[in-house]
Amino acid sequence: MQSISKSDAQIRVDQIKCFEEELQNIKNDDVISLSDTQKESIQSYHKNILNTLTNTYDIDSTKQKKQLSLGMKIASFLAALGLAFSIFFLFYKFWAYLHVETQVAILITMPIILLIATAFLAKLETTSYYAKITAMLSFTTFVLNLAMLGSIFNITPSPNAFFIWSLFALILAYATDTRMLLGIAIIFFSMFLSAKFATWGGGYWINFGNHPENFIPLSFLLFYISTIKHNNFWAFEKVYRLFSVLLFFIPVLILSNWGAGSYLNFSHNAIEGFYQIIGFSFSALAIYIGIKKSMSELVTSGNIFFTIFLYTKFYDWFWEWMPKYIFFLIIGLSAVLILMLLKRYREKA
């Protein structure tokens, strides 16, 4: 069998299971009858494929295994989160009782030890559940490392720390196939880039949140990255796509109601009107692209933000002077209209 990605392997296993179920339904309805030789040939062929794929990629070959894998993912996430917070608060509780030399030694050695443990566990197990936990702990201690070393030696805060944290999280994410770390890497990189835009605009980097437009350029880059096939990291495509949507629509939503935060040199009403148009048009475009490209998360996000933009405009137009029962009647009727339009488009698709 030729080399394929883990996602393609899981798809192939699911196809075989669907084929077996449908074949059984066909037999039960007396549509077709296979000889014993044909049955054994098909079963042997599928058994060899399943054994090869499950041993090579450690994927789920049954519904029960899928459910257990989901439970293991949730458990590993909670373990990583709980242990990370435990280390964080442990540091702060006993930190003042340690000498400076001991503090520096702990800060330097802890991320390195946990990084080595992550590398060891990643090679030892194919599913990387334990490696993901140690990777999260390594990242937590690394963040504490820079933050507390800066405090000990009175180093001037810099947005470059965001970039270093982002890079470390990105490396760990790809090393252990951890979507949460990828999301953290994107968040820190967006903060770094936004802080740089703020300084290039003549402001102080700590005030990067005062201009939501600082986040928008990264959203286009992330969406482009999401279109690139990631092979064994196929789940990362959705993460990039999700954050591209959030980093675009959230700033647009803010600016559509707060024109003072824009770099544009126009009246606040004009800026808000401009971003309202952008919000409606791009959310509709996201729905269209999501349907055409079978990107369910893009369709969902587009629908959510289109609805938010629509209802905020209804609030601006009608809330102050319209009776509340008529206001909510309009909300309900608009939702029915959207449902009718989507239903009609679905029938034509």
C-alpha positions as CSV (number, residue, x, y, z in Angstrom):
1,M,0.0,0.0,0.0
2,Q,1.3,3.4,-0.9
3,S,2.2,5.9,1.8
4,I,-0.7,8.2,2.8
5,S,-1.5,10.7,5.5
6,K,-3.1,9.8,8.8
7,S,-6.3,11.7,7.8
8,D,-6.5,9.7,4.6
9,A,-5.9,6.5,6.5
10,Q,-8.8,7.3,8.9
11,I,-11.0,8.1,5.9
12,R,-10.2,4.8,4.3
13,V,-11.0,2.9,7.4
14,D,-14.4,4.7,7.7
15,Q,-15.1,3.9,4.1
16,I,-14.5,0.2,4.7
17,K,-16.8,0.2,7.7
18,C,-19.5,2.0,5.7
19,F,-19.1,-0.4,2.9
20,E,-19.5,-3.4,5.2
21,E,-22.7,-1.9,6.8
22,E,-24.2,-1.1,3.4
23,L,-23.3,-4.5,2.0
24,Q,-25.1,-6.1,4.9
25,N,-28.2,-4.0,4.2
26,I,-28.1,-5.0,0.5
27,K,-27.9,-8.7,1.5
28,N,-30.8,-8.4,3.9
29,D,-32.9,-6.9,1.2
30,D,-31.9,-9.8,-1.2
31,V,-30.5,-7.4,-3.8
32,I,-27.3,-9.3,-4.2
33,S,-25.9,-12.7,-3.2
34,L,-22.2,-13.4,-2.8
35,S,-20.6,-16.8,-2.8
36,D,-18.5,-17.9,0.2
37,T,-15.3,-17.5,-1.8
38,Q,-16.2,-13.9,-2.7
39,K,-17.2,-13.1,0.9
40,E,-13.9,-14.5,2.2
41,S,-11.9,-12.6,-0.4
42,I,-13.5,-9.3,0.5
43,Q,-13.2,-9.9,4.2
44,S,-9.5,-10.9,3.9
45,Y,-8.7,-7.9,1.7
46,H,-10.4,-5.5,4.2
47,K,-8.8,-7.2,7.2
48,N,-5.3,-6.8,5.8
49,I,-5.9,-3.1,5.0
50,L,-7.3,-2.4,8.5
51,N,-4.4,-4.2,10.2
52,T,-1.9,-2.3,8.1
53,L,-3.5,1.1,8.7
54,T,-4.2,0.7,12.4
55,N,-0.7,-0.6,13.1
56,T,1.0,2.1,11.0
57,Y,-1.1,5.1,11.9
58,D,-2.8,4.0,15.2
59,I,-6.2,5.2,14.0
60,D,-9.7,4.2,15.2
61,S,-11.1,1.2,13.4
62,T,-14.4,0.9,15.3
63,K,-17.0,3.3,16.8
64,Q,-16.1,2.2,20.3
65,K,-12.4,3.1,19.7
66,K,-13.5,6.5,18.4
67,Q,-15.5,7.2,21.5
68,L,-12.6,6.1,23.7
69,S,-10.1,8.2,21.7
70,L,-12.4,11.3,22.2
71,G,-12.5,10.6,26.0
72,M,-8.7,10.2,26.0
73,K,-8.3,13.6,24.2
74,I,-10.6,15.3,26.7
75,A,-8.7,13.7,29.6
76,S,-5.3,14.7,28.3
77,F,-6.6,18.2,27.7
78,L,-7.9,18.5,31.3
79,A,-4.7,16.9,32.7
80,A,-2.5,19.4,30.8
81,L,-4.6,22.3,31.8
82,G,-4.8,21.3,35.5
83,L,-1.1,20.5,35.8
84,A,-0.2,23.8,34.0
85,F,-2.3,25.8,36.5
86,S,-0.9,23.8,39.4
87,I,2.7,24.6,38.4
88,F,1.8,28.3,37.8
89,F,0.3,28.8,41.3
90,L,3.0,26.6,42.9
91,F,5.6,28.9,41.6
92,Y,3.9,32.0,42.9
93,K,3.1,30.5,46.4
94,F,6.7,29.5,47.3
95,W,8.7,31.8,45.0
96,A,9.4,34.4,47.6
97,Y,11.1,31.9,49.9
98,L,13.7,30.8,47.4
99,H,17.1,32.5,46.8
100,V,17.7,34.2,43.5
101,E,20.2,31.6,42.4
102,T,17.7,28.8,43.1
103,Q,15.0,30.7,41.3
104,V,17.1,31.2,38.2
105,A,18.2,27.5,38.2
106,I,14.6,26.3,38.5
107,L,13.4,28.7,35.7
108,I,16.1,27.6,33.3
109,T,16.1,23.8,34.0
110,M,12.3,23.2,34.2
111,P,11.4,23.9,30.6
112,I,14.5,22.0,29.4
113,I,13.6,18.9,31.5
114,L,10.0,18.9,30.3
115,L,11.1,19.5,26.7
116,I,13.3,16.4,26.9
117,A,10.5,14.4,28.4
118,T,8.2,15.6,25.6
119,A,10.7,14.4,23.0
120,F,11.1,11.1,24.7
121,L,7.4,10.4,25.0
122,A,6.7,11.5,21.5
123,K,9.0,8.8,20.2
124,L,7.8,6.2,22.7
125,E,4.0,6.5,21.9
126,T,2.3,6.9,18.5
127,T,-0.8,8.7,19.9
128,S,1.3,11.3,21.9
129,Y,-1.3,11.7,24.7
130,Y,1.4,12.0,27.4
131,A,3.7,13.9,25.1
132,K,0.9,16.5,24.7
133,I,0.7,16.9,28.5
134,T,4.4,17.4,29.0
135,A,4.5,19.7,26.0
136,M,1.9,21.9,27.6
137,L,3.8,21.9,30.9
138,S,7.0,22.7,29.1
139,F,5.3,25.7,27.4
140,T,3.9,26.9,30.7
141,T,7.2,26.8,32.5
142,F,8.8,28.5,29.5
143,V,6.4,31.4,29.7
144,L,7.1,31.6,33.4
145,N,10.8,31.5,32.6
146,L,10.8,34.7,30.5
147,A,8.2,36.5,32.6
148,M,9.9,35.9,36.0
149,L,13.5,36.3,34.8
150,G,12.4,39.6,33.4
151,S,11.0,40.5,36.8
152,I,14.1,39.3,38.7
153,F,16.5,41.2,36.6
154,N,14.2,44.2,36.0
155,I,14.2,43.7,32.2
156,T,12.1,46.2,30.2
157,P,8.9,44.5,28.9
158,S,9.0,43.9,25.1
159,P,6.5,42.5,22.6
160,N,9.4,40.2,21.4
161,A,8.4,37.9,24.3
162,F,5.1,37.2,22.5
163,F,7.1,36.1,19.4
164,I,9.4,33.8,21.4
165,W,6.4,32.2,23.2
166,S,4.6,31.9,19.9
167,L,7.5,30.2,18.2
168,F,8.1,27.8,21.1
169,A,4.3,26.9,21.1
170,L,4.4,26.4,17.4
171,I,7.3,24.0,17.5
172,L,5.7,22.0,20.3
173,A,2.4,21.9,18.4
174,Y,3.9,20.3,15.3
175,A,6.1,18.0,17.4
176,T,3.2,16.6,19.3
177,D,0.3,17.3,16.9
178,T,-1.5,19.5,19.6
179,R,-4.1,21.8,18.3
180,M,-4.4,23.7,21.6
181,L,-0.7,24.7,21.4
182,L,-1.2,25.8,17.8
183,G,-4.0,28.0,18.9
184,I,-1.9,29.5,21.7
185,A,0.9,30.1,19.2
186,I,-1.5,32.0,16.9
187,I,-2.8,34.1,19.8
188,F,0.7,35.1,20.9
189,F,1.8,35.8,17.3
190,S,-1.2,38.0,16.7
191,M,-0.4,39.9,19.9
192,F,3.2,40.3,18.7
193,L,2.3,41.5,15.2
194,S,-0.4,43.8,16.6
195,A,2.1,45.4,19.0
196,K,4.6,45.9,16.1
197,F,1.9,47.6,14.1
198,A,1.1,49.8,17.1
199,T,4.8,50.9,17.4
200,W,5.1,51.5,13.6
201,G,2.0,53.7,14.0
202,G,3.8,55.8,16.6
203,G,2.1,54.4,19.7
204,Y,3.3,52.4,22.7
205,W,3.3,48.7,22.0
206,I,1.3,47.9,25.2
207,N,-1.7,49.7,23.7
208,F,-1.9,47.5,20.6
209,G,-5.5,46.6,21.5
210,N,-6.6,50.2,21.0
211,H,-6.6,49.6,17.2
212,P,-8.5,46.4,16.3
213,E,-7.3,46.8,12.7
214,N,-3.8,45.6,13.9
215,F,-5.2,42.0,13.9
216,I,-6.8,41.9,10.4
217,P,-3.7,41.4,8.2
218,L,-2.8,38.2,10.1
219,S,-6.3,36.8,9.4
220,F,-5.6,36.8,5.6
221,L,-2.3,35.0,6.1
222,L,-3.8,32.4,8.4
223,F,-6.6,31.7,5.8
224,Y,-4.0,31.2,3.1
225,I,-2.1,28.8,5.3
226,S,-5.3,26.9,6.0
227,T,-5.6,26.2,2.2
228,I,-2.3,24.4,2.2
229,K,-2.5,20.7,2.6
230,H,-1.0,19.7,6.0
231,N,-0.8,15.9,5.4
232,N,-0.3,14.3,8.8
233,F,-1.3,17.6,10.5
234,W,-4.6,17.7,8.7
235,A,-6.5,18.9,11.8
236,F,-4.4,22.1,11.9
237,E,-6.1,23.3,8.7
238,K,-9.3,23.9,10.7
239,V,-7.4,25.6,13.5
240,Y,-5.8,28.1,11.1
241,R,-9.2,28.7,9.4
242,L,-11.0,29.2,12.7
243,F,-8.5,31.8,13.9
244,S,-8.4,33.5,10.5
245,V,-12.2,34.0,10.9
246,L,-12.0,35.2,14.5
247,L,-9.1,37.6,13.9
248,F,-11.0,39.2,11.0
249,F,-14.6,39.3,12.1
250,I,-14.1,40.3,15.8
251,P,-12.1,43.5,14.9
252,V,-14.6,44.3,12.1
253,L,-17.5,43.8,14.6
254,I,-15.8,46.1,17.1
255,L,-15.0,48.8,14.5
256,S,-18.6,48.6,13.1
257,N,-19.7,49.9,16.5
258,W,-16.6,51.9,17.6
259,G,-15.2,54.0,14.8
260,A,-12.8,55.8,17.1
261,G,-10.5,52.7,17.1
262,S,-9.8,52.9,13.4
263,Y,-6.7,54.2,11.6
264,L,-9.0,55.6,8.9
265,N,-9.2,59.4,8.8
266,F,-12.9,59.7,8.4
267,S,-15.9,60.5,10.6
268,H,-16.8,57.8,13.1
269,N,-20.2,57.2,11.5
270,A,-18.6,56.7,8.1
271,I,-16.0,54.3,9.5
272,E,-18.7,52.3,11.4
273,G,-20.8,52.2,8.2
274,F,-17.9,51.0,6.2
275,Y,-17.1,48.2,8.5
276,Q,-20.7,47.2,8.8
277,I,-20.7,46.7,5.0
278,I,-17.5,44.8,5.3
279,G,-18.9,42.6,8.0
280,F,-22.1,41.7,6.0
281,S,-20.3,41.1,2.7
282,F,-17.5,39.0,4.1
283,S,-19.7,36.9,6.4
284,A,-21.9,36.1,3.3
285,L,-18.7,35.4,1.3
286,A,-17.5,33.0,4.1
287,I,-20.8,31.1,3.9
288,Y,-20.5,30.9,0.1
289,I,-16.8,29.7,0.2
290,G,-17.6,27.3,3.0
291,I,-20.4,25.7,1.0
292,K,-18.4,25.5,-2.2
293,K,-15.3,24.1,-0.6
294,S,-17.1,21.9,2.0
295,M,-15.6,23.8,4.9
296,S,-18.3,23.4,7.6
297,E,-16.5,25.5,10.2
298,L,-16.4,28.4,7.7
299,V,-20.1,28.1,7.0
300,T,-20.9,28.0,10.7
301,S,-18.7,31.0,11.5
302,G,-20.1,33.0,8.5
303,N,-23.7,32.3,9.7
304,I,-22.9,33.3,13.3
305,F,-21.2,36.6,12.4
306,F,-23.8,37.5,9.7
307,T,-26.5,37.0,12.3
308,I,-24.5,39.1,14.9
309,F,-24.0,41.9,12.4
310,L,-27.7,41.8,11.4
311,Y,-29.0,41.9,14.9
312,T,-26.6,44.7,16.0
313,K,-28.0,46.8,13.2
314,F,-31.6,45.9,14.2
315,Y,-30.7,47.1,17.7
316,D,-29.2,50.4,16.4
317,W,-32.2,51.0,14.2
318,F,-35.2,49.9,16.2
319,W,-34.5,49.3,19.9
320,E,-34.9,52.8,21.2
321,W,-38.3,53.7,19.6
322,M,-39.9,50.4,18.7
323,P,-42.1,48.4,21.0
324,K,-40.1,45.4,22.3
325,Y,-42.7,42.8,21.0
326,I,-42.4,44.2,17.5
327,F,-38.6,44.3,17.8
328,F,-38.4,40.6,18.7
329,L,-41.0,39.8,16.0
330,I,-38.7,41.3,13.4
331,I,-35.8,39.3,14.9
332,G,-37.9,36.1,14.5
333,L,-39.1,36.9,11.0
334,S,-35.6,37.7,9.8
335,A,-34.4,34.4,11.2
336,V,-37.2,32.6,9.3
337,L,-36.3,34.5,6.1
338,I,-32.6,33.4,6.5
339,L,-33.8,29.8,7.0
340,M,-35.9,30.0,3.8
341,L,-33.0,31.4,1.8
342,L,-30.6,28.7,3.0
343,K,-33.2,26.0,2.4
344,R,-33.7,27.2,-1.1
345,Y,-30.0,27.3,-1.8
346,R,-29.6,23.8,-0.3
347,E,-32.2,22.4,-2.7
348,K,-30.3,23.8,-5.7
349,A,-26.9,22.7,-4.4
